[in-house]
Amino acid sequence: MVTIKQVSEMAGVSSATVSRVINNTDTVKEKTRVKVMDAMARLGYRHNVLAASLASKKTNTIGYVVPELHGSFFGNMMAGSEKVLRNANKHMFVATGHSDEKLEMREIEALLSRRCDALILHVEAISDDYLIHLAEQDVPLVIVNRYIKEIEENCISLDNELGGYLATRHLIDLGHSQIAYLSGSLFKADGVNRLAGHKRALSEAGLRFDEALMFEGDFQAQSGDAGIKALAKQERQYSAVVCANDEMASGAINALREQNKCVPEDVSVIGFDNVDFASYLTPGLTTIDYPMREIGEMAARWILNRAYGDHKMSLTHVLEPKLVLRGTTKQAAEK
């Protein structure tokens, strides 16, 4: 087995310099780095991560559980985390829980069995009690897009209630009073909290929440389409639609067009998340910005702070959403 000492001798540098190259530190000159990398390649040297982790009691790996891999929402969040962790020479192991309690638990246990130093968890089906108990164990963990009061210091989340409020408040300010609501899955906290914000905005404006103008979807585009078709069967009038996310909004807009309704001339539509495609729709989608990348970055900063003792990075536990104005909302027509 080739050793660091052999690499150092061939490259004409110290063993400490070889270690710095292996650990990708910024203190090595590029010319020296190239010499060391060339010597490693010629000798066929492979760094023994397992042996190093046994010595340091750190694997420099972070387990990451998300519901799905498709779509820009989770991609942007993981990209934010990966950037921060990569700059700190850490690596991510990603697993999917598919919003299934047993699967989420299984993936968490699998990551822990691989001796990950810490966990970033975007889990939706596991109970608060399970996560509270897990947080009491030795492995540092941060929970993203979910707030649990008992372990609030372990949570990085968005104020979803405020986001729901801002979406509906925008339509009310435009003069809309008959506002339909297409919610996300109401077994998920973000679905419940966004709906609560919608109801608060209506109440403040003296408007009644009408159950007949609400449809529960599942955050997928097809449920936005289904929601508009379900509202059509109710034969209730509305001039605006609040959608729980941008995917549902895109499905809703397609369904409205199938009914020969123009957006926003006949019906205003607002989404939530501000995913990448929102600005490319025609017209561009008015929405609520969910800073997914920033939340991913914040989660990674938390891990570096708690698991690796890097206290230089500031932390924010609850981020605020913002209204993004585009072309799918307009002033309500005068009656």
Secondary structure, 3 states (H helix, E strand, C coil): CCCHHHHHHHHCCCHHHHHHHHCCCCCCCHHHHHHHHHHHHHHCCCCCHHHHHHHHCCCCEEEEEECCCCCHHHHHHHHHHHHHHHHCCCEEEEEECCCCHHHHHHHHHHHHHCCCCEEEECCCCCCHHHHHHHHCCCCCEEEECCCCHHHHHHEEEECHHHHHHHHHHHHHHCCCCCEEEEECCCCCHHHHHHHHHHHHHHHHCCCCCCHHHEEECCCCHHHHHHHHHHHHHHCCCCCEEEECCHHHHHHHHHHHHHCCCCCCCCCEEECCECCHHHHHCCCCCEEEECCHHHHHHHHHHHHHHHHHCCCCCCCCCEECCEEECCCCCCCCCCC
